Amino acid sequence: MIDSLYNITRKGWLKALSFLLATAMFAAILLNSTTFASQFGGHIPYLAILVFYGMAILWIHGVGFEIRTSLFKLIFLPLVGYGIVIIALLYLLVSI
């Protein structure tokens, strides 16, 4: 089950999308650090950790690192990273 979910995102253009989204999230955090800190780290600091987790998933996937064990495929599932980072980017860009 987890292998089939992970294999959905093994296409080259999705890996490029992962790399671009992770880069965009990094740039948004770097360029708008006060906005990021107030929006994600102010009331609930676990949201900032969740965003960093999603960005790490997309960096790992975008660079092309192959994960072999099912446990780590579950932990670093790119679909979860897409959901976290896209929502965080939209929230950051709307709040600017």
Backbone hydrogen bonds in HBPLUS format (Angstrom, degrees):
<---DONOR---> <-ACCEPTOR-->    atom                        ^
c    i                          cat <-CA-CA->   ^        H-A-AA   ^      H-
h    n   atom  resd res      DA  || num        DHA   H-A  angle D-A-AA Bond
n    s   type  num  typ     dist DA aas  dist angle  dist       angle   num
A0005-LEU N   A0001-MET O   3.15 MM   4  6.47 154.3  2.22 146.3 153.3     1
A0006-TYR N   A0002-ILE O   2.89 MM   4  6.07 156.0  1.95 146.9 153.8     2
A0007-ASN N   A0003-ASP O   2.85 MM   4  5.95 148.2  1.96 142.7 151.6     3
A0009-THR N   A0006-TYR O   3.25 MM   3  5.85 143.2  2.40 111.6 118.9     4
A0010-ARG N   A0007-ASN O   3.36 MM   3  5.18 165.8  2.38 107.6 106.5     5
A0015-LYS N   A0011-LYS O   3.16 MM   4  6.51 145.4  2.29 145.2 155.0     6
A0016-ALA N   A0012-GLY O   3.00 MM   4  6.31 152.5  2.08 146.4 154.0     7
A0017-LEU N   A0013-TRP O   2.93 MM   4  6.10 150.0  2.02 135.9 144.3     8
A0018-SER N   A0014-LEU O   2.90 MM   4  6.09 150.5  1.99 139.1 146.9     9
A0019-PHE N   A0015-LYS O   3.03 MM   4  6.29 156.4  2.08 144.7 150.3    10
A0020-LEU N   A0016-ALA O   2.93 MM   4  6.19 158.7  1.97 149.5 155.3    11
A0021-LEU N   A0017-LEU O   2.86 MM   4  6.02 162.3  1.89 152.4 157.1    12
A0022-ALA N   A0018-SER O   2.95 MM   4  6.07 159.2  1.99 147.3 153.2    13
A0023-THR N   A0019-PHE O   2.96 MM   4  6.11 153.2  2.04 142.4 150.2    14
A0024-ALA N   A0020-LEU O   2.85 MM   4  6.05 155.6  1.91 145.7 152.7    15
A0025-MET N   A0021-LEU O   2.88 MM   4  6.06 155.8  1.94 145.9 152.4    16
A0026-PHE N   A0022-ALA O   2.96 MM   4  6.11 156.2  2.01 142.9 149.6    17
A0027-ALA N   A0023-THR O   2.90 MM   4  6.13 159.2  1.94 148.1 153.7    18
A0028-ALA N   A0024-ALA O   2.87 MM   4  6.05 154.4  1.93 145.5 152.8    19
A0029-ILE N   A0025-MET O   2.95 MM   4  6.16 152.8  2.03 146.0 153.0    20
A0030-LEU N   A0026-PHE O   2.87 MM   4  6.05 158.4  1.91 148.3 154.9    21
A0031-LEU N   A0027-ALA O   2.81 MM   4  5.82 166.8  1.83 151.9 155.5    22
A0032-ASN N   A0028-ALA O   3.04 MM   4  5.66 145.8  2.16 131.3 140.2    23
A0036-PHE N   A0032-ASN O   2.89 MM   4  6.11 163.3  1.91 156.6 161.9    24
A0037-ALA N   A0033-SER O   2.86 MM   4  5.97 159.2  1.90 143.8 150.0    25
A0038-SER N   A0034-THR O   2.95 MM   4  6.09 155.0  2.01 143.4 150.0    26
A0039-GLN N   A0035-THR O   2.88 MM   4  5.94 158.8  1.93 150.4 156.4    27
A0040-PHE N   A0036-PHE O   2.88 MM   4  5.67 165.1  1.90 148.2 153.2    28
A0041-GLY N   A0037-ALA O   3.03 MM   4  4.79 134.1  2.24 111.3 124.3    29
A0047-LEU N   A0044-ILE O   3.17 MM   3  5.98 164.7  2.20 122.8 126.7    30
A0048-ALA N   A0045-PRO O   3.25 MM   3  5.61 132.7  2.49 103.9 113.9    31
A0050-LEU N   A0046-TYR O   2.96 MM   4  6.18 151.4  2.04 143.0 151.0    32
A0051-VAL N   A0047-LEU O   2.95 MM   4  6.23 150.0  2.04 145.0 152.5    33
A0052-PHE N   A0048-ALA O   3.00 MM   4  6.28 159.3  2.04 148.4 153.8    34
A0053-TYR N   A0049-ILE O   2.89 MM   4  6.09 147.2  2.00 143.5 153.2    35
A0054-GLY N   A0050-LEU O   2.98 MM   4  6.25 158.1  2.03 146.7 151.6    36
A0055-MET N   A0051-VAL O   2.93 MM   4  6.15 155.3  1.99 147.9 155.1    37
A0056-ALA N   A0052-PHE O   2.88 MM   4  6.05 149.9  1.97 142.1 150.2    38
A0057-ILE N   A0053-TYR O   2.98 MM   4  6.27 154.7  2.05 148.3 154.8    39
A0058-LEU N   A0054-GLY O   3.13 MM   4  6.39 160.3  2.17 145.4 150.0    40
A0059-TRP N   A0055-MET O   2.91 MM   4  6.15 147.7  2.01 145.1 154.5    41
A0060-ILE N   A0056-ALA O   2.98 MM   4  6.15 167.6  1.99 151.8 154.7    42
A0061-HIS N   A0057-ILE O   2.99 MM   4  6.22 161.3  2.03 148.9 154.4    43
A0062-GLY N   A0058-LEU O   2.74 MM   4  5.66 157.0  1.79 141.5 149.2    44
A0063-VAL N   A0059-TRP O   2.97 MM   4  5.97 151.5  2.05 149.1 153.9    45
A0065-PHE N   A0060-ILE O   3.28 MM   5  5.73 148.4  2.39 175.0 171.6    46
A0064-GLY N   A0061-HIS O   3.24 MM   3  5.32 133.3  2.47  96.4 108.7    47
A0073-LYS N   A0069-THR O   3.03 MM   4  6.28 144.8  2.16 144.5 155.3    48
A0074-LEU N   A0070-SER O   2.98 MM   4  6.17 145.4  2.11 141.8 150.0    49
A0075-ILE N   A0071-LEU O   3.01 MM   4  6.35 153.0  2.08 144.0 151.7    50
A0076-PHE N   A0072-PHE O   2.88 MM   4  5.87 161.2  1.92 145.5 150.2    51
A0080-VAL N   A0077-LEU O   3.10 MM   3  5.66 134.7  2.31 114.4 124.6    52
A0081-GLY N   A0077-LEU O   3.39 MM   4  6.80 156.0  2.45 145.0 151.8    53
A0082-TYR N   A0078-PRO O   2.84 MM   4  6.13 155.3  1.90 154.6 160.7    54
A0083-GLY N   A0079-LEU O   3.17 MM   4  6.35 163.7  2.20 141.3 145.2    55
A0084-ILE N   A0080-VAL O   3.03 MM   4  6.29 164.8  2.05 154.0 157.6    56
A0085-VAL N   A0081-GLY O   2.95 MM   4  5.98 173.5  1.96 154.6 156.7    57
A0086-ILE N   A0082-TYR O   2.95 MM   4  5.83 164.0  1.97 150.1 155.4    58
A0087-ILE N   A0083-GLY O   3.26 MM   4  6.16 162.2  2.29 138.9 144.2    59
A0088-ALA N   A0084-ILE O   2.98 MM   4  6.12 158.0  2.03 146.0 152.9    60
A0089-LEU N   A0085-VAL O   2.81 MM   4  5.93 161.3  1.84 151.9 156.7    61
A0090-LEU N   A0086-ILE O   3.00 MM   4  6.13 165.2  2.02 148.5 152.6    62
A0091-TYR N   A0087-ILE O   2.95 MM   4  6.09 157.1  2.00 145.8 152.6    63
A0092-LEU N   A0088-ALA O   2.88 MM   4  6.04 156.1  1.93 147.6 154.1    64
A0093-LEU N   A0089-LEU O   2.86 MM   4  6.00 163.4  1.89 153.2 157.7    65
A0094-VAL N   A0090-LEU O   2.99 MM   4  6.02 150.5  2.07 144.1 151.4    66
A0095-SER N   A0091-TYR O   3.17 MM   4  6.17 147.4  2.28 138.0 146.0    67
